[in-house]
Amino acid sequence: MNQLLPSAVVNLETEQALIGACLINSDVLDVIDGVVNAEDFSEPVHVQIFDAFIRARAEGRRIDVGLVKAVLGDDAKVKLFEGMTTGQYIALLASETTTVLNAPDYARIVAESANYRRLIAAANHLRERAGQGFIAGAPEEIANTFISDLDAIASSGPKRSTRSMAGDAARLARETAEERHLHGVEIGLSWGLADLDKVTKLYPGDLTILAARPSMGKTTVGLSTCLHAAKHGDGVLFFSLEMGAMSVGQRAMADLCFDGWRAPISYADIRDGNLPEEGVDRLIEAEVKLRDYPLLIDDQAGLTVSQIVARAKSGRKTLEKRGAKLGLICIDHLGLIAASDRYAGSRHLELGAMTTALRQMAKDMQVPVLLLCQLSRGVESRDNKRPMLSDLRESGRIEEDADTVILLYREAYYLERAKETDPDKDMARMERLQFVRNMLEINVAKQRQGATRTVEVFASMPHNAVRNVARAM
């Protein structure tokens, strides 16, 4: 035990009472499952004993005095706490035990005390590294490490109960359905695309993966969805890990200038200042609209998942100050999220850890998270280049973690690059290209609680515009 730690964060008596309760009645381990871990105990002896209890339970072995002696050694070899032998200490644990009823409260005290100690350790580490100056690295690198440590502590807090009787779950489902039926409550955030909304929406607490090869329209669909949500008053946080804020602004203005009755302006032309007649006035008009949108852009490159989570919580407060409730988080894109040191060199494990953390963020914040994802080159090696769910499996647990997976495909992209030597075939290619030039296939390939289907929408890539087919064609 570290004698330098404040006594307020070391609760030996509580630890002893909890371990004693497990020793007397192994059912206590089931009651405190998920509340406390072996590493939460401050005394190394307690860490050993509790870890042995957990492993014994998992293997179906007895939890008794013999197990504790096997872990710590016999009376003659091990001295504990002011000269106590193993046998004497086991007797102390048995006499200081708490009840099964009080065990969860004791477990929470042990876990919270551990987090206080972790806070102290993180603060000491920060002070030590910062005190080294330039030798320790750039200030932002030190700060990022500290943020990661704090996020790990913040996310380790007590979780709500995940157990309920089937009848209670059914009652909640029935009452919710009845409420929505009677009052027409709309659930889920709209994509702004009627045909897609009929298949799926962006639901609070869900992680939606929007995946495709480059140039298929991931950012176009993602940003268009964000603009639609913000237009209707939902607070939106857009993490742009690839483009700067000005580039996002150019795309957003191009989208708003695509109104169907005036000549569109591409975001490349906005970038280059190549504007048509009255082009400046139209950009001012788009800018005025965007100023009223509760759309917050975070364009910091190289963020880790922990930093994204921390910034999402901070962004929510920023939007609330503007009177907008956070309704959507969009991240562009998964491949650009910086890896932590934990899975260095194992990319599939890194990506799996990222999607798991982002799904947890969606659940904790009760906000839909739209995560853009770039598919591997394996798609290009097939004759039929429409992406499939199996194209995600190279990237760890992406498919497993996602509540919904949406795959994008533009046939026009490949037709533009497929020159035919036979004139007749090339003519057929050009005719087909003309027909599908602005067609985007959106394949809802996975949905935990809904149908899977492919819908077609109008999309103009140069103008970052995605629209309902009926209105745009």
N, C-alpha and C positions, 0 to 999 in steps of 0.2 A: 504494500500500500504506500502511496506517495504522501509522506507526512507534511509536505509543503502545501497541499491542497486545503482550502478552507473546510472546516468540519461540516458546514452546511451542505456541501456537495458530496460528502461521503457518509452514507447511512449504513454502517455495519450491522446495527441491530435489526434494521429492516431486512437487509439481505439474509441475515441468519434466520429470522422468523420465516421468510419466504422459502428458503431452502429446507428448513425444518418441516414446514407444511408439506412440501413435495415428498420428503422422506417418509412422513407419517401416512400420507394419503396421496398416491400417485395421480389421482383424478385432478388434483390441483393443476397439473401441467396442462390439462385440457382447458381448464377455466382461464388460464393466463396465456394461452396460445396466441401469439402475435402481439402481445403487449410488451414482453421483455425478452431479450436475447442474452446468451451467456456473456458476450463481451460488454454488456451493460453493468456487470458487477465490478465493483472497485477492487476487491480483494482477489488476487490471482487464485487462491485456494477455492474461492466461491465460483470463479470462472470454470475451473476444472470440474467441480462437482456438478454444476448446473449443466454444463456441456455433456457430461456423462449421463445425466438424467435424460436429456433430450435424445441422445443417440440410443439409449436403452429403450426408450418408449418407441422410437421409430423401428427398432429391430424386434420388438415384442418381448424384451427381456424384463426381468423383475427389477424394481427399484427398491433397494433395501440397504441395510447397514453394510452387508457384504460388498455391495457395489462401491460404496464410498471408501471402504478400506482398500479395495482393489485399485482405486484411483489414486489414493494418497499414500499408500504403503502401510505397513504395520506400526504398532505402537512404539516399537523400539527404534524406528528409523526416522520418523517424522515428528518434528516439534512445531506446534502451532500456537500462536497467541499466548504470550507470557508463559511459555514452557508447557503448555497443554500437549498431551499426546493425542494421537488420532482418535483413540477410543474416548478420551475425555471430551474432545471437541464434538464428536458425534452425539454424545450425551447432552452437551450444551444445546446443540441444534434442536434436538428432540424436545428439550424442555422449554425453548424459547419460541416454539412454533405459533403461527397464527391459524385462523380458521379458513376453511374453503371459501366462506362468504367474504372474508376480508382480503383474500389473496389478490384479487385484481387491483385493489387500491394499493397494496404493498408493491405489486409488480410495477404499477405506474410510477410510484415514488422512486424505485430503483432505476427505471428507464429515464425519468426526467433528471435525476441526479447525474446519470451518465452524460446526458446532453449538456448539462451545465459544465461538466468537466471538459467535454469536447469544445464548448465555447471558449473556455479558458485556454485550452491547448491551441485553438485556432488563433486566438488573440495574441498569445505568446509567440506563435510562429510568425504572425504578421509583423509584430514589433521587432522580432529578431532579424527577419529578412529586410524590412524597411531600414533598420539601423545599419545594415551593411552597405547601403547606398547602391552605387552603380555595379558593384560586384555581384549583387543578388539578382540583377536583371532590371528590365524597364518597370517603372511603377505600375503600368497597366497589367503587365504579366503577374506581378505580385498580387495586385488587386483581384485579378481573375481567379487565382488560386484560392484566395480568401473567400470570394463569392461562391466558388464550388463547395468549399467546406461548409459554409453557412447554409447553402441550399440543401446539402445532404442532411444537416441537422433539422432544418425546417420541414423537410419531407418525411422525417421519421416520427412525426408526432402521432398521437393516438388516432387510430382509424375508426370510423363508425362501424358498428356491428354489421357483418355481412350475412347473418343468419336470420331467417324468418320462416314461419310456418307457411306451408303452401296456401292454406286458407286465407292468411293475412295478405299474402302476395296477390291472391285472386281478388280479394276485396278491394285492394288499392287499384288494381287494374280495372275492375268494374266501375268503381267510383270515378276514376279518371276518364274512362270512355264515356260514361254517362254525362259528365260535366262538359266534355267536348261536344257531345252530340246535342245537348240542350242549348249550349251557348255558342256553338260554332267556333270554339277556340282553335286557332291555327298553330300547329306545332311545327317547329323547324324553320330555318332561314331559307328563303327562296334564292335560287340561282339566278333569277331573272330570265329563265328559259322555261316556258310553259311545259314543253314536252318532257324536259328533264325533271321538273318539279313533280310531274305525275308519277315518276318512278322513285325518286328519292329527293330529300332535302338535306340541309346541313343541321343536324340535331345537336342540342346542348349536351356536352359530355362525350361526344363522339369524335373519333379521329378518322377523317376522310383522306385517303391517299388519291391524288390526281397524278397519274403516271403516264409517261410517253417518251418517245425518242425526241432528240432535239428538233426544233422547228415544227412540231406538231401542234403547238398552241397552249402549252402548260401555263405560261405566264399570262397569256392573253385571257384564257378562261379564268384563272385565279384573280387577276386584277379586275376584270370585268365583273366578277361576282362581288368583289369588295366594293366596287363603285355602286353597284345596285343596292347592296346592303346599306352603305353609308347614305345614299340618296334617300332611303326610307327611314333614316334616323337611327339606325343601329351603329353603335361604336365599333370601329374596325381597326385592328392592329395588323399592319402588313410588314413582315420581316423580309426585306430585300437584301439577301446575302450576296447577290451578284451585281445588281445595278445600283447606281447612286440615286439619291432622292430626285435629282433633276431628270434623270432618265425615266423614272417612274412617273414624274409629273408630265413629261412629254407624251408618254403612252396614255395617261389618263385624259389629257386634253384632246388627243386624237380620237379617243373613244367618244368623248362628249361632242366632238365636231362631226361625228358620223350620225347625222340625224335623218338621212333618207331623202331629203328634199333640196339639199345644197351639196355642192361638190365636196367630197371628203378631203381631209388633210392628213397625210401620213405622219407618223411620229418622226420619220427620217427627215421629212420636209420641215417639220417644226424644229428639229435639231439644227438643220442647216440654214434656217431662215428663208427657205424657198416657198414663200407663201403666195396664194392666189389673191385676186382682188378681194378686198375687205377681210383678208386673212387675219390681220392684226386685231381687228374688231372682234372676230369670232374667237380668237384666243383669249381676249379679255373677257368675253362672255363666259367662256369655259372656266377661266380662272375664278371669276366671281362665284360661279356655282360651286367649285371645289372648295372655296373658302368656307362655305357653309356645311361641307361634308365632315362628319366626325371620323375622319380617316387619318390615322397616325402612321407615318412611315418611319421604320427603323432600318437604316441602311448600313449599319455597322457590319463590316465583313468579319468572317472568322469567329463568330460567336459559338460557344459551346452550348449544349442543351441546358446546362445549369444557368448560364447567362440568359438564354432565351426565356426560361421560366421566370427568372428574377425580373427581367425587363417587361415581360407580359404583365406581371403583377403591378409594376410601376406604371406601365402604360394604361392599365385599367383605371388607376387613380387619376392620371392625366385626363383621360376621357370623361371621367365622372365630374371633374372640375368644370368641364365644358357642358355639363348637363346631359351627357350621353352614356348609356349603359353599354359596356363591352358586349358585343354580340357575335363577333367572329375574329379568329386569329388565323392569318394566312402566312405560311413560311415558304419562301422561294429560294433555295430548295434543299432537300435532304442531303444531297451530295456535297453541299458547301458548309454544312455544320461541322465545326471543328471537333475533332475527337479528343476525348480525355486520355489520361495516361493509363487508365485501367485496362483497356483492351488494345494497347498500342501494338500495331503490326497485324492485327486480326480484324480485317475490315468488316466481315460479315457479322462478327460479334459486336463491333462498334455500332453498326447501323441498327442492329436489333435492340441494343441498349437505348439508342436514341429514340426509336419509335415507341418503345415501352414507356420511356420517360414522358414523351409528348402525349401519349394516350392518358397517362396518369394526370398530366397537367390539364387536359380537357375535362377529365372527371372531377378533379379537385376544384377547378374554376367554373365548372358547369357552363362551358362555352364550346361551340364547335371549333375544331382545329382542322384547317385545310392545309395539308402538307403536300407540296409539289415534289415529284420524284422523277428522276431521269432513269429510263430503262437502259439495260446493257446493250452492247453491240450485237448480241446474239440474234436480235430481231432482224437485223440486216442480212443475215445469212440465209433466211427463209425466202421461198418464192412468195408466199403470202405474208406480208409484213404487218398485218394487223397484230397488235400485241395481245398476249394472253397472260393469265394470272401466273403461269409458270415462269414468266420472264422476271417476276419479282423474287422468286425463291432463292436466287443467288445471293440476295441481300438479307440474309438472316431471317428475322421474324416479322418482316414488314407486312406480309399478307396476314399473318396470324394476329398481329396487333391491331390492324385496321378494322374499324367497324364497317367501312364502305371503301371499296376500291373502284376507281373509275379510270378507264384507259382511253386515250385519245388517239385518233388516226385520221390523217388527211391523205387520201389517195392522190390528190393533185400534186403533192410534193414529189411523189415518186414518178408520176407520169411526166412531170416537167423534166426529169433527169433520165428518162428511158427513151433514148433515140432508137428508132427502128431503121434498119437498112432497106427493108422492103417498103416501097412507097405506099402500098395499100394498107399495110399494118400501121405505118406511121400516120396515115390519114385517120385510121380508126382511133389511134392513140390521141390525136389532136381533138377529134370529136368528143371522145370521152373526157378529155381534160377540160374542154369547154363546159361540159355538163356538170362536172364535180369541182370546178375551180374554187368555189367558195363554200364547199361542203365539208363539215367537220363531223366525224362520227364520234359520239360519246357513248362508250360502252360501260354501263354499270355492271361490272363483272362480279362483284361481291357485295352483298348487303345482308348484315346479320338478321335484320328483321324486315325484309322486303324482297321484292322481285328483282331479277336481273334482266336487263334488256338494253338494246342499243337504240339510241335516238340520233337523229340528224338535225344539225342546226346550221345556220348561216354564219360564216366566219370570214372576216377580212383581216388577214394577218398584218398587212402594213398599217392598218388603222386601229389595231388592238380592239376590234369590234366583234362581238359575238351576239347574235340576235336570233329571235324566233324565226323559223323558216317562212311562215305564212306572211309575216310583215315585211321581210327583207327581200323576198324574191318575187 
